[in-house]
Amino acid sequence: MFRTKPTWRALAVVALVLATTASAWGQNRGVVNFPASGKKAKSGLTMTINTNWVQNSGYRPIWVTLNTANGAPTPADRVLTVELSGSDQWQWRNRKTISAVVELPQGATTATTEIAVPATGLWYQMSVNTYEDGTQLKDLSTGNQGGVTISDGIYDASESFPTILLVDSDAPNRNQRTSWYNEQVKLVLDTKATPPIPDLRLLINEVGSSAHGAINGLVGGGQNGLIVMNALWSLGRVDILNPSEMPQQWISLTSVDLLFISLPDLRDMKTNQAPQFTALTEWVRCGGNLIVTELGSGENSLAKDKAELGKLLGMPPPGRDDDWVERSPYARRAGLDQLRTRGYYGNNYIASYVAEDGTFRAGTDPRGNQPLPNVTMRTWQSGLVVSIEGDPFPGDVRQWRDLLDRIGADRWMWFQRNGLSQLRGNQHYWHFMIPGVGQAPVTSFMVMISLFVIVIGPVNYLLLRSAGRLNWLIVTVPTGAMLVTMALIGFALFSDGFGVKLRTRGVTLLDQRSGEAVTWSRQSYYAGLAPSSGFVFPRDTAVFEINQSPEEGGQDQVMLISDDSQHLKRGYFRSRITHQLLVVRPSETKLKLAITEQGDSLVVENLLEADIKQAVITGKNAKNLYTVSDLKAGEKRTLAICAPKQAGEIRDLLSEYDLELPIGFNQQAYNLSNRYRNQYYYQQIPEESIAVSYATSRLERELNDAVRSGFPGDPYTYEALVERTPLTPVGVPRYRSEQSVEVVRGKW
């Protein structure tokens, strides 16, 4: 029997308890201060933890600020270990603990550390434990006094409605939002001034979701768009930030689906906030959606501003396959209407418009549709850069739906962009098993059992009768049975081995001109005896678990974060269980295919540090195709023009690594048996009717676009099939690779 959705009375009780706890810790909408109210700073330090961020799957930044209690410079380095343990409001048994080092250098009075925390859209409450030299600092810990809430969105989980981040230089810092809002409202009312930040009300109403009711009711009470700033805590999936408060790690942005910024603010950000700008560009290259507004608004024309935008971000010159276009390639039309038919907050949508007097009204705009702005977009490695002429805010219903249609739901829906869900079951988990792992050795067992029957039966009887010891049958038969049983168990254990087996399926987008690369890799691990060290990945790598049923929870997990690594230690790697991960990483590299044109020939040297199974290369004339097979690392060859049919052999080779179910697995029977499993957990998620599919991920889209599209492609490009490049992070130092493949899409 499956449980049903919790009642509103239960929700109210939970909210009351958590609200009481939050007050005890002096929390103010996502900001919690230590020591608790009325307590002394026995450690000589105070600590502030800021958890304000959009609620979504992916990583979320948490900022930890240390201050000296007396305001004087610290006489020595203070190195603290802060453990943050987060969970959702229903699944207390499945906690993620992230341990990170926070340092206050000698002579400083304050220091802030950004911790990128892997979380799901249901992260709701968090406990804090702080240690120095192995001793707990109780004044800087929640201890047994309860946790602190980090979200006001009760039961409003979703991976479909897009999370939106607006970056604006006129936005206040987080700790000044309330006072800034009051000042700006008074200024606008008294002087009829224009609000300093864009009016997001209509955009939020079109793409928003909230457990607090209709978006119209949350942002419709003011005379202008400033009210959004006062409603951010309740909206949950929207945030407005000053560029100075943007994260400095790209993985912190993986929970953002759409990021808006004006071209002037982007210019200033590159000059004044270089770390944040770098994180932004890496996020875009790894699959983010950057929407840049106010092009063509100044002295420059739209064409000049688009050219400047490309240079500003560091994008390569546009080619045939990555030029500015009106619609994202293969974009799937927006599924907003489908989402609004599901879930109790999906049905809260009320069509609205912004009237001439600035008020937000329900209904249809009597003025009719506004002209659509000039919108173009261009892919940049895995991501998308969208340019909009002029200021698109507040816009109208048709404008925002048109924009989402052009971008494509497979880009702005989190679970479709990544091809996995951290809230619902991933049925495609079974399509990426390691060959042979988990399959019963039926033939071997039948042979061993048959031999046992023959030996323990007639052979044993004849030998004992000839020796005159038939009475020994009562000893030899059970002893033989025990030995054979142990042999069968041992054979089953040793057949899978005790080492780590690894299967990877990935794509690397390599721009040899700039030395920039982005790697997407799906990885499957299995070990008869899991290493106690777990997984270790670089700090700048996004690692997402692909669980068969993430809604079921499981063991508590512990992650250790250092300056250069993420150590997925306890609970991440268990023996005799297949663990699957999606790994994404941007990098700068000197790896390449060294290619030189000599008339109608190409001289190719493999400097990828990986053996190439097959490669197709184009030169200056994209119609001339060159192919090479079995090119070892460091090897050089001269290639002649080949026929398109010969170049197409790479498709056949890649098809040998297609995802498929294990032999004997019945997907339909499995789906029926799990139909109602933990339905209470996600039955109100709007995307429930949209299946989770790996085929929508950027990884699979790039693979399909790579060697399964038609040849030729752009000039000076290549597609190379390898087992795995050094650019792909792997979580264990020693492993045995099984049926691994990676496509390198290069530009030279």
Secondary structure, 3 states (H helix, E strand, C coil): CCCCCCCHHHHHHHHHHHHHHHHHCCCCCCEEEECCCCCCCCCCEEEEEECCCCCCCEEEEEEEEEEECCCCCCCCCEEEEEEEEEECCCCCCCCEEEEEEEEECCCCCEEEEEEEEEECCCCCEEEEEEEECCEECHHHCCCCCCCEECCCCCCCCCCCCCCEEEECCCCCCHHHHHHHHHHHHHHHHHHCCCCCCCCCHHHHHHHCCCCCCCHHHHHCCCCCCCHHHHHHHHHCCEEEECHHHCCCCHHHHCCCCEEEEEHHHHHHHHHHCHHHHHHHHHHHHCCCEEEEEEECCCCCCHHHHHHHHHHHHCCCCCCCCCCCECCCCCCCCCCHHHHHCCCCCHHHCCCEEECCCCCEEECCCCCCCCCCCCEEEEEECCEEEEEEECCCCCCCHHHHHHHHHHHCHHHHCHHHHHCCCCCCCCHHHHHHCCCCCCCCCHHHHHHHHHHHHHHHHHHHHHHHHHHCCHHHHHHHHHHHHHHHHHHHHHHHHHHHCCCEEEEEEEEEEEECCCCEEEEEEEEEEEECCCCCCCEEEECCCEEEEECCCHHHCCCCEEEEECCCEEEEEECCCCCCCCEEEEEEEEEECCCEEEEEEECCEEEEEEECCCCEEEEEEECCCCCCEEEEEEECCCCEEEECEECHHHHCHHHHHHHCCCCCCCCCCCHHHHHHHCCCCCHHHHCCCHHHHCCCCHHHCHHHHHHHHHHCCCCCCCCCEEEEEECCCCCCCCCCCCCEECCCEEEEEEEC
